[in-house]
C-alpha cells in the first residue's frame, strides 16, 4: 500500500484481496468506457498468480445515445422515464408497456439491460430501439434535475424535445 501522508510504501497483510481494475469495455462496439478499458488489470493479476473468478460477468449501464450523427452520451434514464419518456421499438411500441411494466424507472440495471437486449435481438440482425422524450414534463421545482438534463442533452445536439433518438 501507499501512505499518502508520508509517501511511504507499506506492506499490507490480508487473507484475501479484491483486484478491482475495471473491465474490458473497449471490446464492445458500443461503450462509454474510456479508450484503454481493455481488462488488462485482470490479466496482470492472473499472471501474478491471482485466482480470478466470475470474469464473464460484465456490468453495463443500460442506456446511451447511439445514433449516427449524434454524440455518444450516457443517459441517466430513470428520471426521464419517471417524467414521461418511453423506450420504443422500430414499430413505435412502448417496450415496457407491452411487458406490463408500469414503472420502468424502478427496474434494476440488469433487468433494464435484459429487456433492451431482448427487444434489439432480431432474426436478421440488430433492431433499433429509441428513447422518446417528447412528452417529458419537468415543470415542478423538484424537476429541475430533469429540466437541466434535457437542456444539457439539447445543448450537445440530442433532439430530446423534437423526436425519438436511437439508444443502445
C-alpha contacts under 8 A as a table, 3 or more apart, distances in Angstrom:
res1	aa1	res2	aa2	distance
1	X	9	X	5.74
1	X	10	X	5.10
1	X	11	X	5.93
1	X	12	X	6.35
2	X	7	X	6.63
2	X	8	X	5.88
2	X	9	X	4.62
2	X	10	X	5.96
3	X	6	X	5.66
3	X	7	X	5.36
3	X	8	X	5.28
3	X	9	X	6.39
3	X	10	X	7.27
4	X	7	X	5.14
4	X	8	X	7.38
14	X	17	X	6.74
19	X	41	X	7.84
19	X	42	X	7.50
19	X	45	X	7.47
20	X	41	X	7.87
21	X	39	X	7.44
21	X	41	X	5.19
21	X	42	X	6.96
22	X	37	X	7.09
22	X	39	X	6.32
22	X	41	X	7.17
23	X	37	X	6.36
23	X	38	X	6.45
23	X	39	X	4.56
23	X	58	X	6.88
24	X	27	X	5.73
24	X	28	X	7.97
24	X	37	X	5.31
24	X	38	X	4.04
24	X	39	X	4.09
24	X	40	X	7.69
25	X	28	X	5.82
25	X	31	X	6.18
25	X	32	X	7.89
25	X	33	X	5.72
25	X	37	X	5.41
25	X	38	X	6.22
25	X	39	X	7.56
26	X	29	X	7.36
26	X	31	X	6.80
26	X	33	X	6.70
26	X	34	X	7.56
26	X	35	X	6.51
26	X	36	X	6.70
26	X	37	X	5.22
26	X	38	X	5.48
27	X	38	X	6.69
28	X	31	X	6.22
30	X	66	X	7.79
30	X	168	X	7.52
32	X	64	X	7.77
32	X	72	X	7.28
32	X	73	X	7.38
32	X	74	X	6.86
33	X	37	X	6.27
34	X	37	X	5.92
37	X	40	X	7.87
39	X	42	X	5.91
39	X	43	X	6.90
40	X	43	X	4.91
40	X	44	X	6.05
41	X	44	X	5.13
41	X	45	X	6.22
42	X	45	X	5.03
42	X	46	X	6.15
42	X	52	X	7.38
43	X	46	X	5.10
43	X	47	X	6.25
44	X	47	X	5.10
44	X	48	X	6.20
45	X	48	X	5.01
45	X	49	X	6.43
45	X	50	X	5.20
45	X	51	X	7.92
45	X	52	X	7.86
46	X	49	X	5.17
46	X	50	X	4.84
46	X	51	X	6.46
46	X	52	X	6.61
47	X	50	X	7.22
52	X	55	X	6.86
54	X	57	X	5.79
55	X	58	X	7.45
59	X	110	X	8.00
60	X	109	X	7.68
60	X	110	X	7.92
60	X	113	X	7.59
61	X	109	X	6.53
61	X	113	X	7.73
62	X	109	X	6.19
62	X	110	X	7.84
62	X	112	X	6.60
62	X	113	X	5.06
62	X	116	X	7.86
62	X	168	X	7.13
63	X	74	X	6.37
63	X	75	X	5.64
63	X	76	X	7.59
63	X	77	X	6.98
63	X	167	X	6.34
63	X	168	X	5.57
64	X	72	X	6.57
64	X	73	X	5.43
64	X	74	X	4.39
64	X	75	X	5.19
64	X	167	X	5.47
64	X	168	X	5.65
65	X	70	X	7.27
65	X	71	X	6.94
65	X	72	X	5.29
65	X	73	X	5.27
65	X	74	X	6.57
65	X	75	X	6.98
65	X	165	X	7.37
65	X	166	X	6.05
65	X	167	X	4.56
65	X	168	X	6.68
66	X	70	X	7.22
66	X	71	X	7.72
66	X	72	X	6.08
66	X	73	X	7.99
66	X	165	X	7.89
66	X	166	X	5.13
66	X	167	X	4.51
66	X	168	X	5.71
67	X	70	X	5.60
67	X	71	X	7.86
67	X	72	X	7.98
67	X	165	X	6.82
67	X	166	X	4.86
67	X	167	X	6.77
70	X	157	X	6.58
70	X	158	X	6.34
71	X	156	X	7.29
71	X	157	X	7.30
71	X	158	X	7.51
76	X	79	X	6.88
76	X	80	X	7.42
77	X	80	X	5.19
77	X	81	X	6.11
77	X	105	X	7.38
78	X	81	X	5.13
78	X	82	X	6.02
78	X	104	X	7.61
78	X	105	X	4.33
78	X	106	X	7.30
79	X	82	X	5.01
79	X	83	X	6.23
79	X	105	X	7.07
79	X	146	X	6.37
80	X	83	X	5.21
80	X	84	X	6.47
80	X	85	X	5.37
80	X	133	X	7.21
80	X	136	X	6.83
80	X	146	X	6.58
81	X	84	X	5.31
81	X	85	X	4.46
81	X	86	X	6.02
81	X	104	X	6.93
81	X	105	X	5.67
82	X	85	X	7.18
82	X	103	X	7.43
82	X	104	X	7.87
82	X	105	X	5.87
83	X	136	X	5.28
83	X	137	X	5.75
83	X	138	X	6.65
83	X	146	X	7.95
84	X	133	X	6.92
84	X	135	X	5.60
84	X	136	X	4.45
84	X	137	X	6.50
85	X	131	X	6.88
85	X	132	X	5.47
85	X	133	X	4.36
85	X	134	X	7.06
85	X	135	X	6.24
85	X	136	X	5.44
86	X	94	X	6.28
86	X	96	X	7.96
86	X	131	X	5.87
86	X	132	X	5.30
86	X	133	X	6.72
87	X	94	X	5.67
87	X	95	X	6.05
87	X	96	X	7.13
87	X	129	X	6.99
87	X	130	X	5.61
87	X	131	X	4.63
87	X	132	X	6.21
88	X	91	X	7.58
88	X	92	X	5.18
88	X	93	X	5.10
88	X	94	X	4.45
88	X	95	X	5.46
88	X	129	X	5.76
88	X	130	X	5.24
88	X	131	X	6.35
88	X	132	X	7.12
89	X	92	X	5.24
89	X	93	X	5.51
89	X	94	X	6.81
89	X	95	X	6.47
89	X	119	X	7.22
89	X	127	X	7.89
89	X	128	X	6.50
89	X	129	X	4.55
89	X	130	X	6.26
90	X	93	X	7.49
90	X	127	X	7.23
90	X	128	X	5.99
90	X	129	X	6.06
90	X	130	X	7.57
93	X	98	X	7.40
94	X	97	X	5.37
94	X	98	X	6.28
95	X	98	X	5.38
95	X	99	X	6.63
95	X	119	X	7.45
96	X	99	X	5.21
96	X	100	X	6.44
96	X	101	X	5.17
96	X	102	X	7.31
96	X	104	X	6.57
97	X	100	X	4.94
97	X	101	X	5.38
97	X	102	X	6.43
98	X	101	X	7.55
101	X	104	X	5.96
103	X	106	X	5.83
103	X	107	X	7.64
104	X	107	X	5.42
104	X	112	X	7.84
107	X	110	X	7.99
107	X	111	X	6.00
107	X	112	X	5.99
108	X	111	X	5.24
108	X	112	X	6.16
109	X	112	X	5.09
109	X	113	X	5.95
110	X	113	X	5.12
110	X	114	X	6.17
111	X	114	X	5.19
111	X	115	X	6.34
112	X	115	X	5.26
112	X	116	X	6.25
113	X	116	X	5.11
113	X	117	X	6.03
114	X	117	X	5.06
114	X	118	X	6.08
115	X	118	X	5.15
115	X	119	X	6.18
116	X	119	X	5.16
116	X	120	X	6.15
116	X	129	X	7.81
116	X	168	X	7.60
117	X	120	X	5.11
117	X	121	X	6.17
118	X	121	X	5.39
119	X	122	X	7.76
119	X	127	X	7.39
119	X	129	X	7.56
120	X	126	X	5.49
120	X	127	X	4.58
120	X	128	X	6.03
120	X	129	X	6.66
121	X	125	X	6.91
121	X	126	X	5.37
121	X	127	X	6.17
122	X	125	X	5.16
122	X	126	X	5.35
122	X	127	X	5.70
123	X	126	X	7.99
128	X	166	X	6.77
128	X	167	X	7.64
128	X	168	X	7.98
129	X	166	X	5.92
129	X	167	X	6.01
129	X	168	X	7.07
130	X	164	X	5.88
130	X	165	X	5.16
130	X	166	X	4.41
130	X	167	X	5.30
131	X	164	X	5.43
131	X	165	X	5.62
131	X	166	X	6.51
131	X	167	X	6.42
132	X	135	X	7.56
132	X	160	X	7.29
132	X	163	X	6.57
132	X	164	X	4.17
132	X	165	X	6.72
133	X	136	X	5.25
133	X	160	X	5.46
133	X	161	X	6.13
133	X	163	X	7.48
133	X	164	X	6.66
134	X	160	X	6.35
134	X	161	X	4.65
134	X	162	X	5.98
134	X	163	X	6.28
134	X	164	X	7.23
135	X	161	X	7.75
138	X	143	X	5.02
138	X	144	X	6.98
138	X	146	X	6.13
138	X	147	X	5.54
139	X	143	X	6.18
139	X	144	X	7.60
139	X	147	X	7.57
140	X	143	X	5.26
140	X	144	X	7.34
141	X	144	X	5.67
142	X	145	X	7.39
143	X	146	X	5.38
143	X	147	X	6.27
144	X	147	X	4.96
144	X	148	X	5.97
145	X	148	X	5.20
145	X	149	X	6.09
146	X	149	X	4.93
146	X	150	X	6.16
147	X	150	X	5.20
147	X	151	X	6.31
148	X	151	X	5.05
148	X	152	X	6.03
149	X	152	X	5.03
149	X	153	X	6.19
150	X	153	X	5.18
150	X	154	X	6.15
150	X	160	X	6.67
150	X	161	X	7.99
151	X	154	X	5.06
151	X	155	X	5.98
152	X	155	X	5.02
152	X	156	X	6.37
153	X	156	X	5.14
153	X	157	X	6.48
153	X	158	X	5.28
153	X	159	X	7.62
153	X	160	X	6.99
154	X	157	X	5.10
154	X	158	X	4.96
154	X	159	X	5.86
154	X	160	X	6.35
155	X	158	X	7.37
158	X	165	X	7.74
159	X	162	X	5.54
159	X	163	X	6.08
159	X	164	X	7.53
159	X	165	X	7.24
160	X	163	X	6.29
160	X	164	X	6.93
160	X	165	X	7.55
